[in-house]
Structure formats: C-alpha cells, structure tokens
C-alpha cells in the first residue's frame, strides 16, 4: 500500500495541490492512493474552487508520503497550535515534501532544522524569520524531506516521490505524460536535472 496525502488547507493554491495530484495519479497500480488531505470536510481555494476532502489531517500521520501545499492562509495556519498539533509527521518513516508556503509549515514543525529550503518569493522572508536559509532554486531535498519554490515546481515534488518509491523510469514516464507536446523530452530532462542530484545513489527500478 502507498498513500500519498496532499495537505490542502482553506485558501489553498490549486496549482500546488491539483497538479501534484494529477502527476502522482499517473501511477496505476493496486494500493497506490493519492488524496487531498484537509482539516475540514470541504476547503475552498484562493480562487474560489471548493473541493471535498479525501482524507483527514490525522490520516497524514500514517501516509507513506506527504506533500504540504501552499495557500493564502498559511501564516494563519501556523499560528494555530490546535491545528498544527494535528500534523504528526515523521521524516524517519515518511517522505515529506512542501510547496511554496508549505515550507513555512515544515519550518514551524521543526522538520527542516539547519537544512536550507526552497519556497516562493512571497513566503521567503517568513521562512527566513523561522531560521531557515532559503535557496534561489526550484527544488531541494535532504534525506526524506524535500521543498520546492514556485507553483509550477509542483511536478518536481511529485516526480521526486515517484522516483523514490517507484523508480526514475516511472517518474520520467509520469512527467512525459503531462508535458507539453513538442517539448516533452526537454521538459522531462529539465525536471530530472532538478531532482536527480537529491535522489539516493541507488533508487529503485520501476516495477
């Protein structure tokens, strides 16, 4: 079984949650499950799109991988102890990735430590205030924790999770499917260039 929970809060950024959802669901195998993981039964995006939760925040604790999406209300979210207490994430047994302001969530949870991270330009000063060095690049990972900056970097997070669990070939195939026609090889090569340096030296082959 492989459950990937995409944490999606009120005011979420559709590009973060839904693009990752689409790329990750290119894996078609029994037991592969990708869900929008929300604090409430329904959440409404920064542009007024309402979606129903497919799993609860508590279920993220048992997921094999977690993506923390971004949104307009992230600073409010990290200031709510009762909400943050529901996020019991453990990089010793989970792949944990964050997109843009989701990096601030990881910082406040103490999951980044002294490791530098990626985030969007708006969130950058808040992450720095939390004591984390911000890199000027789209993707970075150390061990089981990855961060990405910029809405359209979400395929990198999805590809990193696929590569770590299903192999680099599976990641390339998922990226190739969603890439623009006429630019597929270039798109895949660029994405893999960004994530490959942060993969273990011996990643699993595609199954």
C-alpha positions in Angstrom: 0.0 0.0 0.0 1.2 3.5 -0.8 -0.8 6.5 0.5 0.3 10.0 -0.5 -1.5 12.7 1.4 -1.5 16.2 -0.2 -2.2 18.6 2.7 -4.8 21.1 1.4 -6.0 23.9 3.6 -8.5 26.7 3.3 -7.3 29.3 0.7 -5.1 26.6 -1.0 -3.3 27.1 -4.3 -4.9 24.9 -6.9 -1.6 24.6 -8.8 0.2 23.1 -5.9 -2.4 20.5 -4.8 -4.1 19.6 -8.1 -1.1 19.4 -10.4 0.7 17.2 -7.9 -2.4 15.1 -7.6 -2.6 14.7 -11.4 1.1 13.8 -11.8 1.1 11.3 -8.9 -2.0 9.6 -10.2 -0.2 8.6 -13.4 1.0 5.6 -11.4 -1.6 2.9 -12.0 -1.1 0.1 -9.6 -3.1 -1.6 -6.8 -2.7 0.1 -3.5 -1.4 3.4 -4.9 -3.6 6.1 -3.3 -3.3 9.9 -3.6 -5.7 12.1 -1.6 -6.4 15.7 -0.9 -5.9 15.7 2.9 -7.8 18.5 4.6 -8.6 19.8 8.1 -12.3 20.1 7.3 -14.8 18.2 5.0 -14.5 20.9 2.4 -11.9 23.5 1.6 -12.1 26.5 -0.8 -9.1 27.6 -2.9 -7.6 31.1 -3.2 -9.6 31.4 -6.4 -12.9 30.1 -5.1 -12.8 26.5 -6.1 -14.3 24.2 -3.4 -13.2 20.6 -3.1 -14.1 17.8 -0.8 -11.5 16.2 1.5 -10.5 12.7 0.6 -8.7 12.1 3.8 -8.2 13.9 7.2 -5.1 15.5 8.6 -4.9 12.7 11.1 -4.5 10.2 8.3 -1.4 12.0 7.1 0.3 10.5 10.1 0.1 7.0 8.6 0.7 8.0 5.0 3.9 6.9 3.3 4.4 10.3 1.7 3.0 13.8 2.5 3.0 16.9 0.4 2.3 20.2 2.2 0.6 22.5 -0.3 0.6 26.3 -0.1 -2.1 28.9 0.0 -3.2 32.3 1.2 -3.8 31.3 4.8 -0.6 29.6 5.7 0.6 32.2 8.2 -2.7 31.9 10.0 -2.5 28.1 9.9 1.0 28.0 11.5 -0.2 30.4 14.2 -3.0 27.9 15.3 -1.5 25.5 17.8 -4.5 23.2 17.8 -4.3 22.8 14.0 -0.5 22.3 13.9 -0.8 19.7 16.7 -2.9 17.6 14.3 0.2 17.4 11.9 2.2 14.5 13.3 4.7 14.0 10.5 7.9 11.8 10.8 10.6 12.1 8.2 12.3 8.9 9.6 9.5 6.9 8.1 7.7 9.2 5.7 8.7 11.1 2.5 7.7 14.7 3.3 7.6 17.5 0.7 6.5 21.1 0.8 5.5 23.5 -1.9 6.0 27.3 -1.5 4.4 28.5 1.8 4.1 24.8 2.8 7.8 25.2 3.6 6.8 27.5 6.4 4.7 24.7 7.8 7.7 22.4 7.9 9.8 25.1 9.4 7.4 25.7 12.2 7.0 21.9 12.8 10.8 21.8 13.2 11.3 19.4 10.3 13.9 21.5 8.5 16.4 22.2 11.2 19.6 23.7 9.8 18.7 22.4 6.3 18.2 25.1 3.6 15.0 25.0 1.7 13.1 26.3 -1.3 9.9 28.5 -1.2 8.2 31.2 -3.2 9.3 34.8 -3.1 6.4 36.0 -1.0 7.0 33.4 1.7 10.8 33.8 1.6 11.1 36.4 4.4 8.7 34.4 6.7 10.7 31.2 6.3 13.9 33.2 6.9 12.3 34.6 10.1 11.8 31.0 11.2 15.5 30.5 11.0 15.7 28.6 7.7 18.1 29.5 4.8 16.2 30.0 1.5 17.8 28.8 -1.7 17.3 30.5 -5.1 16.4 27.3 -6.9 13.2 25.4 -7.6 13.9 22.2 -5.7 16.0 20.8 -2.9 16.0 17.7 -0.7 17.9 16.2 2.1 17.1 12.6 3.0 13.3 12.2 3.2 12.4 15.9 3.2 12.0 18.0 0.0 10.9 21.5 -0.7 10.0 23.4 -3.9 9.6 27.0 -4.8 7.1 28.4 -7.4 3.7 27.0 -8.3 4.9 25.2 -11.4 7.6 23.4 -9.4 4.9 21.0 -8.1 5.7 18.4 -10.8 9.2 18.2 -9.3 7.8 17.2 -5.9 5.6 14.6 -7.5 8.4 13.2 -9.6 10.7 13.0 -6.6 8.1 11.0 -4.7 7.6 8.7 -7.6 11.3 8.3 -8.2 11.9 7.5 -4.5 9.2 4.8 -4.5 8.7 3.5 -8.0 12.0 4.4 -9.7 13.3 7.0 -12.0 11.8 5.5 -15.1 8.3 5.7 -13.6 9.0 9.4 -12.7 10.1 10.2 -16.2 7.0 8.4 -17.7 4.6 10.4 -15.4 6.3 13.7 -16.4 6.3 12.8 -20.1 2.6 12.3 -20.0 1.8 15.7 -18.6 4.5 17.6 -20.5 3.5 19.9 -23.4 3.5 18.3 -26.8 6.6 19.1 -28.8 8.5 19.9 -25.6 8.2 16.5 -23.8 11.8 15.4 -23.9 13.1 18.9 -22.9 10.5 19.1 -20.0 11.4 15.7 -18.6 15.1 16.3 -18.9 14.8 19.6 -17.1 12.7 18.1 -14.3 15.0 15.2 -13.8 18.0 17.5 -13.8 16.5 19.3 -10.8 15.6 16.2 -8.8 18.2 13.6 -9.6 21.0 15.2 -7.5 18.8 14.7 -4.5 17.9 11.0 -5.1 19.7 8.2 -3.2 22.6 6.8 -5.2 20.6 3.6 -5.8 17.0 4.4 -6.3 14.6 1.5 -7.0 14.0 0.5 -10.6 10.5 0.8 -12.0 8.2 -2.0 -11.0 
